[in-house]
């Protein structure tokens, strides 16, 4: 994929956005399918990796592996799919500030960006320390993160945004073409 004038795997672009934001002490990519190829294509970039041996059984297993790898040392955990690359650094900053504020106010929170024009929640999810252990208990049978969000819906703190990047995922080449405007916005960021 070509973003910002650089050819790189989508997952690397997404992970580097989090790493380069300076907001996260550690960025962990959970590997599963094509783990060796992804590792080879993204290595030496400061990203850390964990492997989900049960990735074929559903995303819940990969989320649990990733969160388990950082929960001991984390006050806030961000969960973000690798195929949602267009979130703006400013949006990440605002979400992180909201999570830190909630943590200082001793609130159990799940911070979610809400794309205002559609009134729709997006990615990433930021989860404060008191709720992190519950993420490691999710299961496909319990509807994964959707089940977790349903169980703790009173703890959700939506942060309004006009950043369409919180919703735009890329699963196919057609998705890239459809998100051309967001890709152009990405290129502008790297040329400033």
Beta strands, then each sheet from edge to edge (+ up, - down):
strand 1: 2-3
strand 2: 6-7
strand 3: 28-31
strand 4: 48-51
strand 5: 76-79
strand 6: 110-115
strand 7: 120-128
strand 8: 156-161
sheet 1: 1+ 2-
sheet 2: 3+ 4+
sheet 3: 5+ 7- 6+ 8+
end
